[in-house]
């Protein structure tokens, strides 16, 4: 029997994939039984699900592909063909330099042809080859507003039909998936929610503080592997709440006034004022 390949990074670009944790995650998996049920609530690139299935082949692994990463994997042959043409159009342009003039127009003509012919473009992968680092768009119209750069990958992406082999793939709200498996024996929840208050091309959602805190209810009385960052301060918040359990919600009886504020042409935020009303004598 041919040994299946073990990926330690996702086959296609994805913001937030846990490749830096891959080897440590493998060590963590050793403590769980071989018949565990791993439920990847925020599946992202599927890397955690893939590693769990490779390390525990007899375990059930459920991957919540809310961002449709599987469609990107299926499109790899078309993506490779598209990138091969983009390399030709960018020939002679130095790495990381802007693509302008005729070369830029030929790229957009090719993208439009791809859209007409196949009806699908993996914009996240294409963005990683044509846009400034970590910037992503989801349509040709959005890409036309951007400066293109020659960051085009020199080699093809590997087709990876076995990447999700043996894994149960679903696409739903994580709360539905949690309800389905919360009472399952030997369940282990893999919890890698989006960064707090982010809205990026690789996620089909906007993540607020209340959403982030809701996830914590999943952790109670269940085995889990949870990922976060110092951007969220979620651990610090939980530690503070643990020390101040009787405070409740100090804003529960407040009124709120809001004003929209602008930092620059593409950055806005909401200022809020909470106040308590004077009690009647």
C-alpha positions in Angstrom: 0.0 0.0 0.0 1.4 3.4 -1.0 2.1 5.7 1.9 0.0 8.8 1.8 1.7 12.2 1.6 1.8 14.2 4.8 1.4 18.0 4.1 2.9 20.4 6.6 1.5 23.4 4.8 -1.6 24.0 2.8 -1.3 23.3 -1.0 -2.6 26.7 -1.9 -2.3 30.2 -0.3 -4.5 30.8 2.6 -4.2 33.6 5.2 -4.1 32.1 8.7 -3.2 28.5 7.8 -1.4 26.9 10.7 1.8 25.6 9.0 4.0 27.1 11.7 2.2 24.9 14.2 2.1 21.8 12.1 4.9 19.8 13.9 3.7 20.9 17.4 0.1 20.0 16.4 1.3 16.5 15.5 2.7 16.1 19.0 -0.5 17.3 20.6 -2.5 14.7 18.6 -0.6 11.9 20.3 -2.6 12.3 23.6 -6.0 11.6 21.9 -7.3 8.1 21.3 -7.1 6.5 17.8 -10.9 6.4 17.6 -11.3 10.1 18.4 -13.7 12.3 16.4 -11.9 15.5 15.3 -14.3 18.3 14.3 -12.5 21.2 12.6 -15.1 24.0 13.3 -13.3 26.7 11.3 -11.6 24.5 8.6 -9.9 27.2 6.6 -7.3 25.5 4.4 -8.1 22.1 5.8 -4.5 21.7 7.1 -5.5 20.8 10.6 -8.0 18.2 9.4 -5.5 16.8 6.9 -2.8 16.4 9.6 -5.3 14.9 12.1 -6.4 12.3 9.5 -2.8 11.4 8.6 -1.8 11.0 12.2 -4.9 9.2 13.3 -6.1 7.3 10.2 -8.8 5.4 12.2 -10.3 8.6 13.6 -13.3 10.4 12.1 -12.3 13.9 10.9 -14.9 16.5 10.0 -13.7 19.5 8.1 -15.9 22.6 8.0 -15.0 24.1 4.6 -16.9 27.3 5.1 -14.6 29.2 2.7 -14.9 26.6 -0.1 -11.2 25.7 -0.2 -12.1 22.4 -1.8 -13.2 24.2 -4.9 -9.8 25.9 -5.2 -8.1 22.5 -4.9 -10.3 21.1 -7.7 -9.4 24.1 -9.9 -5.6 23.6 -9.6 -5.1 22.4 -13.2 -7.0 25.5 -14.6 -5.1 27.8 -12.2 -1.7 26.3 -13.3 -2.7 26.9 -17.0 -3.7 30.5 -16.2 -0.5 31.2 -14.3 1.6 29.8 -17.2 0.0 32.4 -19.5 0.5 35.2 -17.0 4.3 34.3 -16.8 4.5 34.9 -20.6 2.8 38.3 -20.3 5.1 39.4 -17.5 8.3 38.2 -19.3 11.0 40.8 -19.1 9.5 42.5 -16.1 11.7 42.2 -13.0 10.5 40.3 -9.9 8.3 42.4 -7.6 8.1 45.2 -10.2 4.9 46.8 -11.4 3.2 45.3 -14.4 1.9 48.2 -16.6 0.8 49.0 -20.1 0.3 46.3 -22.7 1.3 43.5 -20.3 -1.3 44.6 -17.7 -4.0 44.7 -20.4 -3.1 41.2 -21.7 -3.4 39.9 -18.2 -6.9 41.2 -17.7 -7.9 39.9 -21.2 -6.7 36.5 -20.1 -8.6 36.7 -16.8 -11.8 37.7 -18.5 -11.3 34.8 -20.9 -10.9 32.4 -18.0 -14.0 33.8 -16.4 -16.1 33.3 -19.6 -14.7 29.8 -20.3 -14.6 28.2 -16.9 -16.8 30.4 -14.9 -14.4 30.3 -11.9 -11.0 31.9 -11.0 -9.2 31.2 -7.8 -8.7 34.9 -7.0 -6.8 34.2 -3.8 -4.1 32.2 -5.5 -4.0 34.7 -8.5 -3.8 37.6 -6.0 -0.8 36.1 -4.4 0.9 36.2 -7.8 -0.2 39.7 -8.9 -0.8 41.9 -5.9 1.3 43.3 -3.1 2.1 40.9 -0.3 -1.0 39.7 1.7 -3.4 41.6 -0.4 -6.4 39.8 -1.9 -9.3 40.6 -4.2 -12.3 38.5 -5.2 -13.1 39.8 -8.7 -11.6 41.2 -11.9 -13.3 44.5 -11.1 -11.5 44.8 -7.8 -8.2 43.7 -9.3 -8.4 46.5 -11.9 -8.3 49.0 -9.1 -5.0 47.6 -7.9 -1.4 48.0 -9.1 -0.2 44.6 -10.5 3.2 43.3 -9.5 5.3 40.5 -11.0 5.1 38.1 -8.0 4.1 35.3 -10.3 5.0 31.8 -9.1 7.6 30.2 -11.2 6.4 26.6 -10.9 3.0 24.9 -11.0 1.0 24.0 -7.9 0.9 20.3 -7.3 -2.4 18.6 -7.8 -3.4 17.0 -4.5 -6.4 14.7 -4.9 -5.4 12.9 -1.7 -5.2 16.1 0.5 -8.8 15.6 1.9 -8.9 11.8 1.4 -10.9 10.1 4.1 -12.1 13.4 5.6 -15.8 14.2 5.9 -16.3 17.7 4.3 -19.2 19.9 5.3 -19.9 23.6 4.9 -22.1 25.2 7.6 -22.2 27.6 10.5 -19.8 26.3 13.2 -22.6 26.5 15.8 -24.6 23.9 13.8 -21.6 21.6 13.6 -20.9 22.0 17.3 -24.5 21.1 18.2 -24.3 18.0 16.0 -21.2 16.7 17.7 -21.1 18.2 21.2 -22.3 14.9 22.8 -20.3 12.6 20.7 -17.9 10.3 22.7 -14.2 11.1 22.3 -14.9 14.3 20.3 -12.1 16.8 20.0 -12.9 20.3 18.6 -10.3 22.0 16.5 -11.0 25.7 17.0 -9.2 28.2 14.8 -11.5 31.2 14.5 -10.7 34.3 12.3 -8.7 37.1 13.9 -10.8 39.5 15.9 -12.4 42.4 13.9 -10.9 41.3 10.6 -12.5 41.3 7.1 -10.2 39.7 4.6 -10.6 38.0 1.2 -10.0 34.6 2.5 -12.9 34.6 5.0 -16.6 34.7 4.2 -17.4 36.6 7.3 -16.7 39.6 9.5 -15.6 38.6 13.0 -16.7 40.8 16.0 -15.9 40.6 19.7 -19.3 38.9 20.5 -18.6 36.3 17.8 -15.2 35.6 19.2 -16.5 35.2 22.8 -19.3 32.9 21.6 -16.7 30.5 20.5 -15.5 30.1 24.1 -18.8 28.3 24.9 -17.5 25.4 22.7 -14.5 24.9 24.9 -16.3 24.3 28.1 -16.2 20.6 29.2 -14.9 19.4 25.8 -11.4 18.3 24.6 -10.1 21.0 22.2 -7.2 22.5 20.4 -7.7 26.3 20.3 -5.7 28.9 18.3 -5.5 32.6 18.8 -3.0 35.5 18.6 -2.0 38.4 20.8 -4.0 40.6 18.4 -7.2 39.5 20.0 -6.1 39.7 23.7 -8.7 36.9 24.3 -6.5 35.0 26.8 -5.8 38.2 28.8 -9.6 38.9 28.8 -10.4 35.4 30.0 -7.9 35.6 32.7 -9.3 39.0 33.9 -12.9 37.6 33.8 -11.7 34.6 35.9 -10.5 37.0 38.6 -13.6 39.2 38.5 -16.5 36.8 38.2 -19.1 38.9 40.0 -18.8 42.1 37.9 -21.5 41.0 35.3 -22.1 43.4 32.4 -21.4 47.0 33.6 -23.1 48.4 30.5 -26.4 46.5 31.0 -28.3 49.5 32.3 -26.5 52.1 30.1 -27.7 54.1 27.1 -25.4 54.3 24.1 -24.6 57.1 21.6 -22.6 56.4 18.4 -20.8 58.5 15.9 -19.1 57.2 12.7 -15.6 58.5 12.3 -13.2 58.4 9.4 -9.4 57.9 9.6 -8.7 58.0 5.8 -10.4 57.2 2.5 -10.7 53.5 3.3 -10.6 53.3 7.1 -13.6 54.0 9.3 -14.6 53.2 12.9 -17.4 53.9 15.3 -16.9 56.0 18.4 -19.3 55.0 21.3 -20.3 56.7 24.5 -22.1 54.8 27.3 -23.8 56.5 30.1 -26.1 55.8 33.1 -29.1 57.9 33.6 -29.6 59.6 36.9 -32.2 57.9 39.0 -35.4 59.8 39.8 -35.5 61.2 43.3 
